Amino acid sequence: MKSSVGNLGGKSTAELADRVLPALTAAVQLLKKQAPEEADNFRATVLVAVDASTQAHKNQPSPAQTAMTHKITQALDAA
């Protein structure tokens, strides 16, 4: 199946988020329909990756990182 995300060459974080966040929601929706047993695993995997990227800085996450983590979680939960 071809991805509906298309070009990820956004010029800003906001442009990239406008493409990726709806794609995350769509991916979870598709998994719930075609492989419901994998939907929770996908969500958990994405959140582990987000958490790992935040932890990599050894300090507390920046406000921007915290906000993006919240947006990613919302996109996953919107399905």
C-alpha positions as CSV (number, residue, x, y, z in Angstrom):
1,M,0.0,0.0,0.0
2,K,1.3,3.5,-0.9
3,S,1.6,6.0,1.9
4,S,-0.7,9.0,1.8
5,V,2.0,11.1,3.6
6,G,3.6,12.1,0.3
7,N,6.5,14.6,0.4
8,L,8.0,15.1,3.8
9,G,10.1,18.0,2.7
10,G,8.5,20.6,4.9
11,K,10.4,23.8,5.5
12,S,9.5,23.9,9.2
13,T,8.6,21.7,12.1
14,A,5.0,22.9,11.8
15,E,4.8,21.9,8.1
16,L,6.2,18.5,8.8
17,A,3.8,18.0,11.7
18,D,0.9,18.9,9.5
19,R,1.8,16.0,7.3
20,V,3.0,13.4,9.8
21,L,0.4,13.8,12.6
22,P,-2.6,13.0,10.4
23,A,-0.6,10.1,8.9
24,L,-0.1,8.7,12.4
25,T,-3.8,8.8,13.0
26,A,-4.5,7.2,9.7
27,A,-2.0,4.4,10.4
28,V,-3.7,3.6,13.7
29,Q,-7.1,3.7,12.1
30,L,-5.9,1.3,9.4
31,L,-4.3,-1.0,12.0
32,K,-7.5,-1.1,14.0
33,K,-9.4,-2.3,10.9
34,Q,-6.9,-4.7,9.4
35,A,-4.8,-5.9,12.4
36,P,-6.4,-4.7,15.6
37,E,-4.0,-6.8,17.7
38,E,-1.2,-4.6,16.3
39,A,-2.7,-1.2,16.9
40,D,-1.7,-1.0,20.6
41,N,1.8,-2.3,19.7
42,F,2.2,0.4,17.0
43,R,1.1,3.1,19.4
44,A,3.5,1.9,22.1
45,T,6.4,1.6,19.7
46,V,5.9,5.2,18.5
47,L,5.7,6.5,22.1
48,V,8.9,4.6,23.0
49,A,10.7,6.2,20.1
50,V,9.4,9.7,21.2
51,D,10.4,9.0,24.8
52,A,13.9,7.8,23.7
53,S,14.4,11.0,21.7
54,T,13.4,13.1,24.6
55,Q,15.7,11.2,27.0
56,A,18.7,11.5,24.7
57,H,19.1,15.1,25.8
58,K,19.8,14.1,29.5
59,N,18.0,17.3,30.7
60,Q,14.4,17.8,31.0
61,P,12.6,18.1,27.7
62,S,12.2,21.5,26.3
63,P,8.7,23.1,26.1
64,A,8.7,22.4,22.3
65,Q,9.5,18.7,22.9
66,T,6.8,18.4,25.5
67,A,4.3,20.1,23.2
68,M,5.2,17.8,20.3
69,T,5.0,14.7,22.4
70,H,1.5,15.8,23.4
71,K,0.5,16.4,19.8
72,I,1.9,12.9,18.8
73,T,0.0,11.3,21.6
74,Q,-3.2,13.1,20.5
75,A,-2.7,12.0,16.9
76,L,-2.3,8.4,18.0
77,D,-5.3,8.5,20.3
78,A,-7.5,10.3,17.7
79,A,-8.0,7.0,15.7
